């Protein structure tokens, strides 16, 4: 595949949280340092032993299959609100576009025409979110789905709050011994997204008519991604722009990447890396490219707290590059631009 180089085994580090405990041990600090090194150098990592039970992950993929196999009229009983920033409910194939060029509306229209992303999604937030309600299917359509998805949202949230945020705080040597980032993430402003990329004829990809998802960076604090075994996720190589390396599925791991908001907060010390989903590896024999399921969990900082450059990420030689901003203002600007 042009523009793609094969994965070097060490290109994307694997961080093992097995010994993280409650975040107070020297081992936990070491894990935090490995994580921050990965964020500086690659912007991506695999996580192992997150404490998120594999059975729960498998179960969520099963719910996702059941949801997306419903007839389209049924799925549209939980329609994504028309406001682009309200990421809740069902979006059909081709509706949402993610692009790096979103700040220029004329370019966006052109990009939409050229490369419709071929995917459908269902977005879920926290159930008591004050500014954005969940949009659920009627319970009788898919009994148990709401409870299962809500529970999985909470499981991911626990990982974020109990391990990820402390590890980042420790690795960045922020004041407060692992507690620093906690106070900026009290509200669980997170988004669980079930994603389905339908099967398509291989020739469609070969002609470049459709990508699975175009190259983009994530805009919030960070993302953890559960992927099935189909493959196709690629991340821009840290060793040269324009080349992408495959983020091949590794059983028992979850993929992590940081988003633009954390990059800005860290004065660009940490790297929010361009990534995309293309057709999975195909030796030319398959006529249809297999469908793919993935489940990203997007994590955002609390909307109303003004953030300034993180301590330790600036000094006389590295002045602050950005004005303080609230996560809410920053995210709204980015979300509005993706529809
Ligand atoms: Ca992404």
Boltz pocket constraint, residues with backbone or C-beta under 6 A from the ligand:
constraints:
  - pocket:
      binder: B
      contacts: [[A, 216], [A, 217], [A, 218], [A, 223], [A, 275]]
      max_distance: 6.0
